[in-house]
Amino acid sequence: MSPSKDLAALALRSHSFKATMVCAAAVALSACGGGNDPTGIVISGKVSGLSAPGLVLINNGADEVTLSAGDTSFVFPARVIAGSGYDVAVKNQPGGLLCTVTQGVGNAQSDVTNVQVDCAALASGPGGGGGAGGGVVPGGGTPTPGPGNGGGGSQVGGASECFNRALITPGTSYQWDMQGQSSGASLAWSDVGTVFGGASFEGASGLVETHRTLTMEVNGTAVSSQNIRDYLQLDETAGPVLVTYGIQSEMTLIGGVGTIGTRSIYTPPARQRDFTLGLGESYVYASTSVNTTTFAGVNTTETVTDSYTVTYLGQTQITVPAGTFTACQFRSLFPEEPLDAYVAKGSGLPLVIVGSDGEGNRVRFEMRASSRINGVPVVQYHSTF
C-alpha cells in the first residue's frame, strides 16, 4: 500500500484518542519495509513454578513456544531485528496454574535473557479453581476473565484506573511524541492537540472538540502533516465511554503530492468502551461512518464499517524514554493481526503501541520524554496522580 493510501486510511479510521495512536503508528510503520533476520536477537527467559503442562508463550503476537511441566527456561524460535520491539505474553495457561510475565516488553539491542515467567496455583472458591484461568489469546480466540490475580498484565485493577478525564476536558493541551524503529529506519510521530468545549457537529451539540496536528517522520524526514478536529462526548452513565460523532481532517503529503481533506460522520456515534473493562474482559468495537474525501478537487463519498475485538489484559510495569510507569494493556484484534496499546495508570498517558509494519514484522513505538501536558513534562505531570 502506498504512503498516500495509508494516510487516507488514517483520516478515515481515527475515531478516538487511543485509536489515533493505533492509526498513526500503522501509517508510520507502513512507510518502511522489513524482513526476518535469522542472525538477529534471541528472546529468552526463566520460568518458575511450572508444575503442569500446557503453558504457551507468545512474542509479538506471532512467535510461540510451548513449555512442559518442570521447565525452568525458554527460548523463542524466531529471532528479532536489532533495535526492534519484543512483547512476551501468555497465550495459553497450564491447567490449575496462573502464569504471569514480567520484564516481557522492550526494545532488543542485544540478546534478551531476563524475561521472567512466574506460575502459581489458582486459588479455590469463587473466581478460582482449576482450568485455564486468566489466559488470553493474542491472535484470536476468546479471552476469559482471570481469578483476580493475574491475566495478561502483572497487576490487578480495572481499565478505568488508566482513564484520565482531564485529557478530554476543555482547556487541556497535550503533545505526544512517539519513537520507533524498523529494519534500521528511525520512525517518529507527534500529536499536538488542544481541547475545546461547547462544540456542535451534524446537529449534535454540547460536544468536546479537539484540534490536533499530527506529523510523521521517517529517518528524520517529514512524510506528512495532518490537521484534525475530533468531535467527542464522554458518557459517564456507562462508565467512562468515549462517544465519537465525527472527524474532520486536512492532510498535507510532503513532496508536493497534494492535500487530502476528509469529513467523517459516524451513524450512530461510535462508542469506545475500552476503559470500562475488567481484567480479561473483551468487547467488539463497531462503527459505521459516511466519509467524504476531497483530493485534487474531486469529492468521493463512501460508507465504511469497522469492527474488531478489544481485550483488557491487566496492568503491568513498563519503561519508555519518558520514564517508568504502571500501565493498562489493551489488545485490539484487527483482521490482519493484533495491536497492543499501553496506557499509564492515573495519568492516561499513551505510553506504547506495538503493531505491524505492513509486512508481518512487529514494531514498537514508545513515548519520548519531550511529551507534555499543559506545558508540563509528562513525568512531572504523572507524579501528581
C-alpha positions as CSV (number, residue, x, y, z in Angstrom):
1,M,0.0,0.0,0.0
2,S,1.3,3.4,-0.9
3,P,2.0,6.1,1.8
4,S,-0.8,8.3,0.4
5,K,-3.3,5.5,0.7
6,D,-2.1,4.7,4.2
7,L,-2.5,8.4,5.2
8,A,-6.0,8.5,3.8
9,A,-6.9,5.4,5.8
10,L,-5.6,7.2,8.9
11,A,-8.1,10.0,8.3
12,L,-10.9,7.5,7.9
13,R,-10.1,5.4,11.0
14,S,-9.2,7.9,13.6
15,H,-12.3,7.6,15.8
16,S,-10.8,8.1,19.3
17,F,-7.9,9.1,21.4
18,K,-6.4,5.6,21.6
19,A,-7.4,4.7,18.0
20,T,-5.4,7.7,16.9
21,M,-2.3,6.1,18.4
22,V,-3.1,2.9,16.6
23,C,-3.6,4.6,13.2
24,A,-0.6,6.9,13.5
25,A,1.6,4.0,14.3
26,A,0.2,2.0,11.4
27,V,0.9,4.8,9.0
28,A,4.4,5.4,10.1
29,L,5.2,1.7,10.2
30,S,4.0,1.2,6.6
31,A,6.4,3.8,5.4
32,C,9.3,1.3,5.7
33,G,9.5,-2.3,5.0
34,G,11.3,-5.1,6.8
35,G,12.2,-8.7,6.9
36,N,13.1,-11.5,9.2
37,D,16.8,-11.7,10.2
38,P,18.0,-15.2,11.0
39,T,21.1,-13.7,12.7
40,G,19.1,-11.3,14.8
41,I,18.4,-11.0,18.6
42,V,17.4,-14.0,20.7
43,I,14.4,-13.6,23.1
44,S,14.6,-15.9,26.1
45,G,13.9,-16.1,29.9
46,K,13.3,-18.0,33.0
47,V,10.3,-19.9,34.4
48,S,9.4,-20.7,38.0
49,G,6.6,-22.9,39.5
50,L,5.6,-24.6,36.3
51,S,4.2,-27.9,37.7
52,A,1.7,-28.7,34.9
53,P,1.9,-28.9,31.1
54,G,0.1,-26.6,28.7
55,L,1.9,-23.2,29.1
56,V,2.2,-21.4,25.7
57,L,4.1,-18.2,25.5
58,I,3.9,-15.8,22.5
59,N,6.2,-13.0,21.4
60,N,4.9,-10.0,19.3
61,G,1.6,-11.7,18.7
62,A,3.1,-14.4,16.4
63,D,6.1,-16.4,17.6
64,E,5.2,-19.2,20.0
65,V,6.9,-21.6,22.4
66,T,5.3,-24.4,24.3
67,L,6.7,-25.5,27.7
68,S,6.4,-28.7,29.6
69,A,5.9,-29.3,33.3
70,G,9.2,-28.7,35.2
71,D,10.7,-26.4,32.5
72,T,12.7,-23.6,34.0
73,S,13.7,-21.6,30.9
74,F,12.5,-20.9,27.4
75,V,13.8,-19.5,24.1
76,F,11.6,-18.3,21.3
77,P,12.4,-20.0,17.9
78,A,12.4,-16.8,15.9
79,R,14.9,-14.0,16.3
80,V,14.1,-10.3,16.1
81,I,15.9,-7.5,14.3
82,A,18.3,-5.5,16.5
83,G,16.5,-2.4,17.7
84,S,13.0,-3.7,17.2
85,G,10.5,-4.5,19.9
86,Y,9.6,-7.6,21.7
87,D,6.3,-8.3,23.6
88,V,6.1,-11.6,25.5
89,A,2.7,-12.7,26.8
90,V,0.9,-15.8,28.0
91,K,-1.2,-17.3,25.2
92,N,-2.4,-20.5,27.0
93,Q,-2.3,-21.1,30.7
94,P,-1.4,-24.5,32.1
95,G,-4.2,-26.4,33.9
96,G,-4.7,-25.3,37.5
97,L,-2.0,-22.6,37.4
98,L,-1.8,-18.9,36.6
99,C,1.4,-17.7,35.0
100,T,2.3,-14.0,34.7
101,V,5.1,-12.3,32.7
102,T,7.4,-9.6,34.0
103,Q,10.1,-7.7,32.1
104,G,8.5,-9.0,28.9
105,V,8.3,-5.8,26.9
106,G,11.2,-3.7,25.5
107,N,13.5,-2.9,22.5
108,A,16.0,-5.6,21.7
109,Q,19.5,-4.1,21.4
110,S,21.3,-7.4,22.4
111,D,20.2,-10.9,23.3
112,V,17.3,-10.7,25.8
113,T,17.6,-13.2,28.7
114,N,15.8,-11.5,31.6
115,V,12.1,-12.2,30.7
116,Q,10.6,-13.8,33.8
117,V,7.5,-16.1,33.9
118,D,6.1,-17.0,37.4
119,C,3.4,-19.6,37.8
120,A,1.3,-20.3,40.9
121,A,-1.7,-22.5,41.8
122,L,-5.1,-20.9,41.3
123,A,-7.0,-20.1,44.4
124,S,-10.0,-22.3,45.2
125,G,-13.5,-20.9,45.6
126,P,-15.4,-18.3,43.5
127,G,-13.3,-17.0,40.7
128,G,-10.6,-19.6,41.3
129,G,-10.2,-23.3,40.9
130,G,-8.6,-25.2,38.1
131,G,-8.7,-24.6,34.4
132,A,-7.1,-22.0,32.2
133,G,-7.6,-19.1,34.5
134,G,-6.9,-15.7,33.0
135,G,-5.3,-16.9,29.8
136,V,-5.6,-14.7,26.8
137,V,-5.2,-15.5,23.1
138,P,-3.3,-12.6,21.4
139,G,-4.0,-13.7,17.9
140,G,-7.5,-15.0,18.3
141,G,-9.9,-16.9,20.5
142,T,-12.0,-15.5,23.3
143,P,-10.1,-14.4,26.5
144,T,-11.8,-15.2,29.7
145,P,-11.6,-13.2,33.0
146,G,-8.9,-14.4,35.3
147,P,-9.4,-15.1,39.0
148,G,-8.4,-11.6,40.0
149,N,-4.7,-12.1,40.5
150,G,-3.2,-12.2,37.0
151,G,-4.1,-12.3,33.4
152,G,-2.1,-10.6,30.6
153,G,-0.7,-8.0,33.0
154,S,1.1,-8.4,36.3
155,Q,-1.3,-6.4,38.5
156,V,-5.0,-6.4,39.2
157,G,-7.1,-3.3,38.5
158,G,-9.8,-2.3,36.2
159,A,-9.1,-0.4,33.0
160,S,-10.9,2.7,34.4
161,E,-7.9,3.3,36.5
162,C,-6.0,4.3,33.4
163,F,-8.6,6.8,32.1
164,N,-7.9,10.5,32.8
165,R,-10.8,12.7,32.2
166,A,-8.5,15.8,32.1
167,L,-7.3,14.7,28.7
168,I,-10.8,15.4,27.2
169,T,-11.6,18.4,29.4
170,P,-11.8,21.8,27.7
171,G,-8.7,23.9,28.2
172,T,-6.3,20.9,28.3
173,S,-3.4,20.8,25.8
174,Y,-1.0,18.0,25.1
175,Q,1.9,16.8,23.0
176,W,2.5,13.1,22.4
177,D,6.0,12.5,20.9
178,M,6.5,8.8,19.9
179,Q,9.5,7.0,18.6
180,G,10.1,3.6,17.0
181,Q,12.4,1.7,14.7
182,S,12.0,-0.9,11.9
183,S,14.7,-2.6,9.9
184,G,17.2,0.2,10.7
185,A,14.8,3.0,9.9
186,S,14.0,5.6,12.6
187,L,10.3,6.3,12.8
188,A,8.6,9.1,14.8
189,W,5.3,10.8,15.1
190,S,4.0,13.7,17.1
191,D,0.4,14.5,18.1
192,V,-0.2,18.1,19.4
193,G,-3.7,19.0,20.5
194,T,-5.9,21.4,22.4
195,V,-9.4,20.5,23.8
196,F,-12.3,22.9,23.4
197,G,-15.9,22.7,24.7
198,G,-19.4,23.7,23.5
199,A,-18.9,22.3,20.0
200,S,-21.6,21.2,17.6
201,F,-21.4,18.6,14.8
202,E,-24.2,17.5,12.4
203,G,-27.0,18.6,14.7
204,A,-25.4,17.3,17.9
205,S,-24.4,20.0,20.5
206,G,-22.6,20.1,23.8
207,L,-19.6,18.2,22.4
208,V,-15.9,18.3,23.1
209,E,-13.8,19.4,20.1
210,T,-10.1,18.6,19.9
211,H,-7.9,20.5,17.5
212,R,-4.8,18.4,16.7
213,T,-1.8,18.4,14.4
214,L,-0.3,15.0,13.6
215,T,3.1,14.9,11.9
216,M,5.1,11.8,10.9
217,E,8.8,11.3,10.1
218,V,10.9,8.5,8.7
219,N,14.7,8.8,9.3
220,G,14.2,12.4,10.4
221,T,12.4,13.4,7.2
222,A,8.8,14.6,7.4
223,V,6.4,12.5,5.3
224,S,3.0,14.0,6.3
225,S,1.3,16.7,8.4
226,Q,-2.4,16.4,9.3
227,N,-4.7,18.9,10.9
228,I,-7.6,17.1,12.7
229,R,-10.8,18.0,14.5
230,D,-12.4,15.3,16.6
231,Y,-16.0,15.7,17.9
232,L,-16.5,13.7,21.1
233,Q,-18.6,13.3,24.2
234,L,-18.0,11.4,27.4
235,D,-20.8,9.1,28.6
236,E,-20.4,8.6,32.3
237,T,-23.5,6.6,32.7
238,A,-21.9,3.5,31.2
239,G,-18.7,4.1,32.6
240,P,-16.1,6.1,31.0
241,V,-17.3,5.6,27.4
242,L,-15.9,7.9,24.7
243,V,-18.5,8.6,22.0
244,T,-17.3,9.9,18.7
245,Y,-19.7,11.9,16.5
246,G,-17.3,12.8,13.7
247,I,-13.9,13.8,12.4
248,Q,-12.7,16.5,10.0
249,S,-9.1,16.5,8.7
250,E,-6.8,18.0,6.2
251,M,-3.6,16.1,5.4
252,T,-0.7,17.5,3.5
253,L,1.6,15.0,1.9
254,I,5.2,16.2,1.8
255,G,6.9,16.4,-1.6
256,G,4.2,18.2,-3.5
257,V,1.9,15.2,-3.7
258,G,-1.1,17.3,-2.5
259,T,-3.6,17.7,0.3
260,I,-6.4,15.3,1.3
261,G,-9.4,16.6,3.0
262,T,-11.8,14.1,4.9
263,R,-15.1,14.6,6.7
264,S,-16.4,11.5,8.6
265,I,-19.9,11.3,10.1
266,Y,-20.5,8.3,12.5
267,T,-24.0,6.9,12.3
268,P,-24.7,6.1,15.0
269,P,-22.0,7.8,17.1
270,A,-19.1,5.3,17.7
271,R,-18.7,4.1,21.3
272,Q,-15.2,3.2,22.7
273,R,-15.7,1.1,25.9
274,D,-12.0,0.2,26.5
275,F,-11.9,1.9,29.9
276,T,-15.0,0.1,31.2
277,L,-13.4,-3.4,31.0
278,G,-12.3,-5.6,33.9
279,L,-9.3,-8.0,33.8
280,G,-9.6,-10.3,30.8
281,E,-12.8,-8.8,29.5
282,S,-13.5,-8.0,25.9
283,Y,-15.9,-6.2,23.7
284,V,-16.4,-5.7,20.0
285,Y,-15.8,-2.1,18.8
286,A,-18.1,-1.5,15.8
287,S,-18.7,1.7,13.8
288,T,-20.2,2.9,10.6
289,S,-19.2,6.2,9.1
290,V,-20.0,8.2,6.0
291,N,-16.7,9.6,4.7
292,T,-16.3,12.3,2.1
293,T,-12.7,12.6,0.8
294,T,-11.5,15.6,-1.2
295,F,-8.4,15.3,-3.3
296,A,-7.3,17.3,-6.4
297,G,-10.7,19.0,-6.4
298,V,-12.6,15.7,-6.6
299,N,-15.0,14.6,-3.9
300,T,-15.6,10.9,-3.1
301,T,-18.1,9.6,-0.6
302,E,-18.3,6.1,0.8
303,T,-19.7,4.3,3.8
304,V,-17.1,2.5,5.9
305,T,-17.7,-0.1,8.6
306,D,-15.1,-1.0,11.2
307,S,-15.2,-3.9,13.7
308,Y,-12.6,-5.5,15.9
309,T,-12.3,-7.1,19.4
310,V,-10.6,-5.2,22.2
311,T,-9.4,-7.1,25.3
312,Y,-8.1,-5.6,28.6
313,L,-5.1,-7.8,29.6
314,G,-4.4,-6.1,33.0
315,Q,-1.8,-3.8,34.4
316,T,2.0,-4.2,34.2
317,Q,5.1,-2.0,34.8
318,I,6.6,-0.6,31.6
319,T,9.7,1.6,30.9
320,V,9.9,4.0,28.0
321,P,12.1,7.0,27.3
322,A,9.6,9.2,29.2
323,G,10.0,7.1,32.4
324,T,8.8,4.0,34.2
325,F,5.0,3.6,34.7
326,T,2.3,1.2,35.7
327,A,0.2,0.8,32.6
328,C,-3.0,-0.9,31.4
329,Q,-2.5,-3.2,28.4
330,F,-5.2,-3.4,25.7
331,R,-5.1,-5.8,22.7
332,S,-7.1,-5.0,19.6
333,L,-7.6,-7.9,17.3
334,F,-7.7,-6.4,13.8
335,P,-8.3,-8.8,10.8
336,E,-4.6,-8.6,9.8
337,E,-3.0,-9.1,13.3
338,P,-3.2,-7.9,16.9
339,L,-2.2,-4.5,18.0
340,D,-1.2,-3.7,21.7
341,A,-1.5,-0.3,23.4
342,Y,-0.2,0.5,26.9
343,V,-1.8,3.5,28.8
344,A,-0.4,4.9,32.1
345,K,-2.4,4.3,35.3
346,G,-3.8,7.5,36.6
347,S,-2.5,10.0,34.1
348,G,-3.8,8.2,31.0
349,L,-0.5,8.7,29.0
350,P,-0.3,6.8,25.8
351,L,3.0,5.1,26.5
352,V,3.5,2.3,24.0
353,I,1.9,1.0,20.8
354,V,3.0,-2.3,19.3
355,G,1.9,-3.0,15.7
356,S,2.8,-4.3,12.3
357,D,4.9,-2.6,9.6
358,G,2.6,-4.0,6.9
359,E,5.0,-6.8,6.1
360,G,4.5,-9.1,9.1
361,N,7.1,-7.5,11.3
362,R,6.1,-6.2,14.7
363,V,7.4,-2.8,15.7
364,R,7.1,-0.9,19.0
365,F,6.5,2.8,19.4
366,E,7.4,4.5,22.8
367,M,6.6,7.9,24.3
368,R,9.5,10.3,24.4
369,A,10.4,12.4,27.4
370,S,9.7,15.6,25.3
371,S,5.9,14.8,25.6
372,R,4.0,17.3,27.7
373,I,0.5,18.1,29.1
374,N,-0.4,21.8,29.6
375,G,3.3,22.5,29.0
376,V,4.4,20.2,31.9
377,P,6.8,17.3,31.1
378,V,4.8,14.0,31.3
379,V,6.9,12.5,34.1
380,Q,6.2,15.6,36.3
381,Y,2.5,15.6,35.3
382,H,2.2,11.8,36.1
383,S,3.8,12.2,39.5
384,T,0.7,14.2,40.6
385,F,-1.5,11.1,40.3
